[in-house]
């Protein structure tokens, strides 16, 4: 494998590639519009994993950089999984000085619990105190102003 490079900042991300993965291949953002992806990245700390200038992985943190962070939209393209890319991204991310100062750093995952445990994440200590507004169909394509689905 070529030298993996981790880059930060929306200007260095391949927005089209990120959108393609989230819209078509993710289980959490199917059908999401490009403009929503772009706006979400503009308001997040973004990191990307690159090989030969091709983006093969991505993660973002929604944060105020002082008290709270939410890790979101983490992915590695299927052809590059199992090669340490996600671990490199997580190591880079958790090495950011501001991340170590967050009072609470959270995420949601269906299938990568072991990866995240290796970086200090654990199941909620008091899940009963957590609440949410959940709108699973919010990313459905809009055609003529009407949500399809």
C-alpha positions in Angstrom: 0.0 0.0 0.0 1.3 3.5 -0.8 1.9 6.0 2.0 -1.4 6.8 3.7 -1.9 10.6 4.2 -4.4 12.1 6.7 -5.6 15.5 5.7 -7.9 18.0 7.5 -10.3 20.7 6.5 -13.2 20.7 4.0 -11.0 22.4 1.3 -8.9 19.2 1.2 -11.8 16.8 1.0 -13.3 15.2 -2.1 -16.9 16.3 -1.5 -18.2 14.3 -4.5 -16.6 11.0 -3.2 -17.9 11.6 0.3 -21.4 12.4 -0.9 -21.3 9.3 -3.2 -20.5 7.0 -0.3 -22.9 8.6 2.2 -25.8 8.7 -0.3 -25.3 5.3 -1.8 -23.3 3.1 0.5 -23.8 4.2 4.1 -26.5 2.7 6.3 -27.1 6.0 8.1 -27.4 8.6 5.3 -29.0 6.9 2.3 -30.4 9.4 -0.2 -28.8 12.4 1.4 -28.5 15.5 -0.9 -25.1 16.9 -1.9 -26.0 20.3 -0.4 -26.7 18.8 3.0 -23.4 16.9 3.0 -21.5 20.0 2.0 -23.1 22.1 4.7 -22.5 19.5 7.3 -18.8 19.3 6.4 -18.6 23.1 6.5 -19.7 23.0 10.1 -17.4 20.2 11.3 -13.8 19.2 11.8 -13.1 17.0 8.9 -10.4 14.4 8.3 -9.8 12.3 5.2 -7.5 9.4 4.5 -5.8 9.6 1.1 -3.7 7.2 -1.0 -2.0 8.8 -4.1 -4.4 11.8 -3.7 -7.5 9.5 -3.8 -9.8 9.8 -0.8 -10.4 6.4 0.7 -11.7 7.3 4.1 -13.4 10.1 6.0 -14.6 11.2 9.4 -15.9 14.4 10.9 -16.5 15.7 14.4 -19.3 18.1 15.1 -17.9 20.1 18.0 -17.4 23.3 19.8 -13.7 22.3 20.4 -14.0 22.7 24.1 -16.8 20.7 25.8 -18.5 18.3 23.3 -17.8 16.4 20.2 -19.9 13.9 18.1 -18.0 11.7 15.7 -20.0 11.1 12.6 -19.9 9.8 9.0 -16.8 7.6 9.5 -16.1 5.3 6.6 -13.3 3.6 4.7 -14.0 2.5 1.1 -14.6 -1.3 1.0 -11.4 -2.1 -1.1 -9.3 -0.5 1.7 -10.9 -2.0 4.8 -8.9 -4.3 7.0 -5.6 -2.4 6.3 -5.4 -0.1 9.3 -6.9 2.9 7.6 -9.7 3.4 10.2 -7.1 3.0 13.0 -4.8 5.6 11.4 -7.7 8.0 11.2 -8.8 7.4 14.8 -5.2 7.7 16.1 -4.8 11.0 14.1 -8.2 12.3 15.4 -7.7 11.4 19.0 -4.2 12.9 19.0 -5.7 16.3 18.3 -5.0 18.4 21.5 -8.6 19.7 21.7 -10.1 16.2 21.5 -8.4 15.2 24.7 -10.0 18.2 26.5 -13.6 17.4 25.5 -15.8 16.6 28.5 -17.9 14.3 26.3 -17.1 12.7 23.0 -19.8 10.5 21.5 -20.7 8.5 18.5 -23.2 6.0 17.2 -22.3 2.7 15.5 -23.9 -0.5 14.6 -20.8 -2.5 13.8 -17.5 -1.0 14.9 -17.7 -1.1 18.7 -14.3 -2.9 19.0 -12.5 -0.3 16.9 -13.9 2.6 19.0 -13.3 0.9 22.3 -9.6 1.0 21.4 -9.8 4.8 21.5 -11.6 5.1 24.9 -15.2 4.9 23.8 -17.6 2.8 25.9 -21.3 2.1 26.2 -23.3 4.9 27.8 -23.0 4.8 31.5 -26.5 6.2 32.0 -28.4 5.6 28.8 -31.6 6.5 30.6 -30.5 10.1 30.8 -30.0 10.4 27.0 -32.8 11.6 24.7 -33.1 12.2 21.0 -35.3 13.5 18.2 -34.9 10.9 15.5 -36.1 11.5 11.9 -34.9 8.5 9.9 -36.5 9.6 6.6 -35.2 13.2 6.6 -32.7 12.5 3.8 -35.2 11.1 1.3 -34.9 12.8 -2.0 -37.3 15.6 -2.6 -39.1 15.7 -6.0 -41.1 18.7 -6.8 -41.0 19.7 -3.1 -42.7 16.5 -1.9 -40.8 13.9 0.1 -40.8 10.6 -1.6 -41.0 7.4 0.3 
